[in-house]
Amino acid sequence: MTTTSASTCGERHTVVRLPEFTGADREEVCGGVPDPFEIEGLVMAWRPKQEHFGIRREGRLVAHAGLVTVPVAIAGSRTEAVGLGGVIVAPGMRGRGLGRAVVTAAVEHARGMGPDVGLLFCWPEWMPVYESLGWRELEEHVRVEQPDGPVTMPMRTMWTPLREGAGWPPGPVRLLSLPF
Ligand SMILES: CC(C)(COP(=O)(O)OP(=O)(O)OC[C@H]1O[C@@H](n2cnc3c(N)ncnc32)[C@H](O)[C@@H]1OP(=O)(O)O)[C@@H](O)C(=O)NCCC(=O)NCCS
């Protein structure tokens, strides 16, 4: 298990790589809030993450971010991106830098996963959080896989370079996977 220590606003947050992220872990970090990501109304299928990062306080999981490598077609050319998802900080613990710390540690790990770019989906209200961490909005509408065929993703899409000089080429974007 790797750990990363991030200092934000004078507070030190130790991020650990979690061997798994179970339903109980999810319940613990979400603090019993129903639909914490506000996605149940979308009735969409989601892809589980393959790598998990977390912050614990007195044994309780209080922050999580997940990563998964996904295939994506940009202007018809197939490539891969590292998807970031499941980003959550326990209610009552927000605004103290935990989100920044857990996302920063996940992105650092993503730099070694191979793809040149990171990708995420979020509601507009959360875009400033990611902008402050260097993510940029992707203006293109993104098509994503669903069990009954591709649909246009109703959430906003953001990306970040994982290597110096990496860019996002122009053209239609199609995620060749369930969203994450
Ligand atoms: C989004 C979330 C993970 C942020 O976690 P957090 O611990 O509160 O974030 P931090 O304190 O580390 O703040 C990170 C940056 O985002 C900014 N930020 C945090 N909350 C914000 C908000 N509601 N609106 C605008 N900016 C915000 C902070 O100012 C900070 O920027 P700075 O370091 O440049 O000052 C948390 O609010 C959350 O769990 N939300 C509900 C779950 C959810 O919807 N997750 C999916 C998001 S796509």
Ligand as a Chemical Component Dictionary entry (heavy atoms), coordinates in Angstrom:
data_LIG
# 
_chem_comp.id                   LIG 
_chem_comp.type                 NON-POLYMER 
_chem_comp.pdbx_formal_charge   0 
_chem_comp.three_letter_code    LIG 
# 
loop_
_chem_comp_atom.comp_id 
_chem_comp_atom.atom_id 
_chem_comp_atom.alt_atom_id 
_chem_comp_atom.type_symbol 
_chem_comp_atom.charge 
_chem_comp_atom.model_Cartn_x 
_chem_comp_atom.model_Cartn_y 
_chem_comp_atom.model_Cartn_z 
_chem_comp_atom.pdbx_ordinal 
LIG C1  C1  C 0 -16.410 17.832 -4.463 1  
LIG C2  C2  C 0 -15.797 17.461 -3.112 2  
LIG C3  C3  C 0 -15.123 16.096 -3.244 3  
LIG C4  C4  C 0 -14.719 18.514 -2.749 4  
LIG O1  O1  O 0 -14.080 18.086 -1.552 5  
LIG P1  P1  P 0 -13.519 19.153 -0.464 6  
LIG O2  O2  O 0 -12.709 18.419 0.527  7  
LIG O3  O3  O 0 -14.647 19.978 0.040  8  
LIG O4  O4  O 0 -12.570 20.063 -1.400 9  
LIG P2  P2  P 0 -11.290 20.896 -0.929 10 
LIG O5  O5  O 0 -11.546 21.503 0.407  11 
LIG O6  O6  O 0 -10.077 20.054 -1.067 12 
LIG O7  O7  O 0 -11.263 22.030 -2.031 13 
LIG C5  C5  C 0 -10.576 21.839 -3.261 14 
LIG C6  C6  C 0 -10.732 23.084 -4.078 15 
LIG O8  O8  O 0 -12.081 23.177 -4.546 16 
LIG C7  C7  C 0 -12.668 24.404 -4.113 17 
LIG N1  N1  N 0 -14.039 24.089 -3.713 18 
LIG C8  C8  C 0 -14.441 23.192 -2.775 19 
LIG N2  N2  N 0 -15.780 23.143 -2.711 20 
LIG C9  C9  C 0 -16.229 24.015 -3.634 21 
LIG C10 C10 C 0 -17.526 24.393 -4.056 22 
LIG N3  N3  N 0 -18.641 23.871 -3.520 23 
LIG N4  N4  N 0 -17.610 25.321 -5.036 24 
LIG C11 C11 C 0 -16.504 25.873 -5.586 25 
LIG N5  N5  N 0 -15.246 25.523 -5.237 26 
LIG C12 C12 C 0 -15.114 24.631 -4.268 27 
LIG C13 C13 C 0 -11.849 24.856 -2.945 28 
LIG O9  O9  O 0 -11.868 26.261 -2.818 29 
LIG C14 C14 C 0 -10.476 24.342 -3.282 30 
LIG O10 O10 O 0 -9.779  25.212 -4.154 31 
LIG P3  P3  P 0 -8.436  25.946 -3.641 32 
LIG O11 O11 O 0 -7.582  24.874 -3.021 33 
LIG O12 O12 O 0 -7.869  26.520 -4.892 34 
LIG O13 O13 O 0 -8.928  26.940 -2.635 35 
LIG C15 C15 C 0 -16.876 17.449 -1.986 36 
LIG O14 O14 O 0 -17.534 18.689 -1.965 37 
LIG C16 C16 C 0 -17.912 16.354 -2.131 38 
LIG O15 O15 O 0 -17.724 15.246 -1.648 39 
LIG N6  N6  N 0 -19.050 16.644 -2.802 40 
LIG C17 C17 C 0 -20.168 15.689 -2.920 41 
LIG C18 C18 C 0 -19.812 14.475 -3.719 42 
LIG C19 C19 C 0 -19.775 14.716 -5.190 43 
LIG O16 O16 O 0 -20.697 15.241 -5.796 44 
LIG N7  N7  N 0 -18.687 14.274 -5.782 45 
LIG C20 C20 C 0 -18.563 14.305 -7.199 46 
LIG C21 C21 C 0 -17.839 15.505 -7.636 47 
LIG S1  S1  S 0 -17.635 15.313 -9.410 48 
# 
loop_
_chem_comp_bond.comp_id 
_chem_comp_bond.atom_id_1 
_chem_comp_bond.atom_id_2 
_chem_comp_bond.value_order 
_chem_comp_bond.pdbx_ordinal 
LIG C1  C2  SING 1  
LIG C2  C3  SING 2  
LIG C2  C4  SING 3  
LIG C2  C15 SING 4  
LIG C4  O1  SING 5  
LIG O1  P1  SING 6  
LIG P1  O2  DOUB 7  
LIG P1  O3  SING 8  
LIG P1  O4  SING 9  
LIG O4  P2  SING 10 
LIG P2  O5  DOUB 11 
LIG P2  O6  SING 12 
LIG P2  O7  SING 13 
LIG O7  C5  SING 14 
LIG C5  C6  SING 15 
LIG C6  O8  SING 16 
LIG C6  C14 SING 17 
LIG O8  C7  SING 18 
LIG C7  N1  SING 19 
LIG C7  C13 SING 20 
LIG N1  C8  SING 21 
LIG N1  C12 SING 22 
LIG C8  N2  DOUB 23 
LIG N2  C9  SING 24 
LIG C9  C10 SING 25 
LIG C9  C12 DOUB 26 
LIG C10 N3  SING 27 
LIG C10 N4  DOUB 28 
LIG N4  C11 SING 29 
LIG C11 N5  DOUB 30 
LIG N5  C12 SING 31 
LIG C13 O9  SING 32 
LIG C13 C14 SING 33 
LIG C14 O10 SING 34 
LIG O10 P3  SING 35 
LIG P3  O11 DOUB 36 
LIG P3  O12 SING 37 
LIG P3  O13 SING 38 
LIG C15 O14 SING 39 
LIG C15 C16 SING 40 
LIG C16 O15 DOUB 41 
LIG C16 N6  SING 42 
LIG N6  C17 SING 43 
LIG C17 C18 SING 44 
LIG C18 C19 SING 45 
LIG C19 O16 DOUB 46 
LIG C19 N7  SING 47 
LIG N7  C20 SING 48 
LIG C20 C21 SING 49 
LIG C21 S1  SING 50 
# 
